[in-house]
Amino acid sequence: MKLRAPPAMLAAFASVAGGLIVWTLIVRSGLVSARFTPTPLEIVREFASLIYQGYVGVPLYEHISSSLIRTLIGFSLATIVGIPFGLLIGRVKLLEAAFTPWFAFLRPIPAIAFVPLVILWFGIGEFSKISVIFFSSFLYITVSTIAGVKSVPVQLLRAGYSLGALDRKSFLYVVLPAALPQIMVGIRLASAISWTLVVAAELVAAQKGLGYMIMDASTFFRVKDVYVGLIVIGLIGFLLETTIAAVEKRLVHWSGK
């Protein structure tokens, strides 16, 4: 029996392959300067070189792992604290009234704007980078969790009450499952923001990490290394998004049905 790839997978592959071919042709034709825009093949060669030789004496995997560890610590702490906090605020009207003005004030501020402020407060160590990631992710996760709790249909709550689901049971078997899709939306947004912020923080103050590598490479006009750093960031961001989407699909498989 012949195995056939899904049309969506074929379309994705064709899109990526086509984009790389167009990129190569544009550079080879001289429409853009090869000095500032290397071809995909040259970037792959530079990536292989960085794997074997490292960047400024530090292996490439250490730059990647440094950024990932900072991101995962800040994001995980934000998830652990933000979801219970959001559930509590969503259920207690007094807490909602107290915290809503703060969330409304802080949320529109670009997350990257907190980076220099936190560095002034806590210095350039690991704590400052992780705290920025935690704070910004916490805001998104908490607000999405509150929205999820508030969006639970009244009819669903009444149905639970009629079946004997009161207080704790109502929360565990009605409110939490109904709010879970919205909570996962917040987690997905927070994961993307976390990865963006760690790179921004490393651009300002770090001796190791993908953000540091990009900034240092641009300073010394190592253009290929800048492209390698950007592409690695994009690939890891894509993998994080895909992983969370797969988890979401398993946890809230009923959503949208």
C-alpha angles and dihedrals in degrees: 000000000000119000115224124198115234114260091241091056092048091049091051092049092047091049093052094043092047092049092052092049093050090047091053094047093050092052094044092049092057095240087128128028114266086210091069100027117044120195120257090253091055090050091051090052091049090048090053089049091052091050091056101034104025126214118288090342095310119108114245092238089060091055089049095044092048091056093043095049092051091048096046094047094050094041094046093050090048090052094047093049101030100054097053090041092051092047090051094048091046091055100041113062094197092057090046091054091048098048103033094081091053093050091046090052099044101039098069091053109100109251092228089060089071093060099081091040094053091046089055091050102041105017127236099303129116093272093064093052094045093045092055090051092046096048097048094043090046091057094053096043094047095047092047091049091051090049090050093053093046092050096059106121115248089225089060092052092048091049089053092049092050089054092051099262101143129168108322095022091047090053096046100041103029114020100038097048091044092050095044097089091055091045090055090052089057091048092052092050091046093051091055092046091047093055092046093048097050090055091048091049091050090051088062104038127002141104095205135031140071093281091053091047093053094047094046093046092050091050091055094038095246092154097174091055090052090055092046090053093048093048093047089051090051093048094049091046089052091050092049091050092047092049094050091045090054091050090047091051091055097042098045101026090146094059113118094010 
